[in-house]
Amino acid sequence: MWAKSIPAIFGGCLVSVSIMLNLNYLLPTAVDTRLFIGLLCAFPLWIIMMVYCYVSDGGKQAWKRCFSVLLLSVCLNAIFVMR
């Protein structure tokens, strides 16, 4: 169980933060509104990633699932920063 809990907690948190950064670049609203939306969406997104990790067969697959989503999100962040 710990093999899936560690990637769920830490990997899910990283994915949640990275996706919220993507959302921050995409929303055409004021900064305070973007931060508020990020706060509202970050925790449910973290829970979704935790469930996605817990459904996996083992710890290695849970890490692969987290890193695949994180890699996609980080690439999108890099594209938004370079613009």
C-alpha positions as CSV (number, residue, x, y, z in Angstrom):
1,M,0.0,0.0,0.0
2,W,2.9,2.4,0.8
3,A,4.3,1.8,-2.7
4,K,1.2,3.4,-4.2
5,S,0.7,6.0,-1.4
6,I,4.0,7.8,-1.9
7,P,3.5,8.5,-5.6
8,A,-0.1,9.3,-4.9
9,I,0.8,12.0,-2.3
10,F,3.9,13.5,-3.8
11,G,3.4,12.9,-7.5
12,G,-0.2,13.9,-7.3
13,C,0.7,17.1,-5.6
14,L,3.3,17.9,-8.3
15,V,0.8,17.2,-11.0
16,S,-1.9,19.3,-9.4
17,V,0.5,22.3,-9.0
18,S,1.7,21.9,-12.6
19,I,-1.8,21.7,-14.1
20,M,-2.8,24.8,-12.0
21,L,0.1,26.7,-13.5
22,N,-1.2,25.7,-17.0
23,L,-4.6,27.0,-16.0
24,N,-3.1,30.2,-14.7
25,Y,-1.5,30.9,-18.1
26,L,-4.7,30.0,-20.0
27,L,-7.4,32.0,-18.1
28,P,-7.9,35.6,-19.4
29,T,-9.0,37.0,-16.0
30,A,-7.4,39.0,-13.3
31,V,-4.7,37.6,-11.1
32,D,-6.8,37.3,-8.0
33,T,-9.5,35.4,-9.9
34,R,-7.0,33.0,-11.4
35,L,-5.5,32.3,-7.9
36,F,-9.0,31.7,-6.5
37,I,-9.9,29.3,-9.3
38,G,-6.5,27.5,-8.8
39,L,-7.2,27.1,-5.1
40,L,-10.7,25.7,-5.8
41,C,-9.5,23.3,-8.4
42,A,-6.1,22.1,-7.0
43,F,-7.4,19.9,-4.2
44,P,-10.0,18.0,-6.3
45,L,-7.4,17.5,-9.0
46,W,-4.9,16.1,-6.4
47,I,-7.6,13.7,-5.2
48,I,-8.2,12.6,-8.8
49,M,-4.5,11.9,-9.3
50,M,-4.4,10.0,-6.0
51,V,-7.2,7.7,-7.1
52,Y,-5.5,7.3,-10.5
53,C,-2.4,6.1,-8.6
54,Y,-4.3,3.8,-6.2
55,V,-6.0,2.1,-9.1
56,S,-2.6,1.0,-10.5
57,D,-1.2,-2.5,-9.9
58,G,1.9,-1.5,-8.1
59,G,4.2,1.3,-7.1
60,K,6.2,1.3,-10.3
61,Q,3.1,1.7,-12.4
62,A,1.8,4.4,-10.1
63,W,5.0,6.4,-10.6
64,K,4.7,5.9,-14.4
65,R,1.2,7.2,-14.3
66,C,2.2,10.3,-12.3
67,F,5.2,11.1,-14.4
68,S,3.4,10.7,-17.7
69,V,0.8,13.3,-16.7
70,L,3.5,15.4,-15.1
71,L,5.6,15.3,-18.2
72,L,2.8,16.4,-20.4
73,S,1.9,19.3,-18.0
74,V,5.5,20.4,-17.7
75,C,5.9,20.5,-21.4
76,L,2.8,22.7,-21.7
77,N,4.2,24.9,-19.0
78,A,7.5,25.3,-20.9
79,I,5.6,26.2,-24.1
80,F,3.6,28.9,-22.2
81,V,6.7,30.3,-20.6
82,M,8.6,30.5,-23.9
83,R,5.8,32.4,-25.6
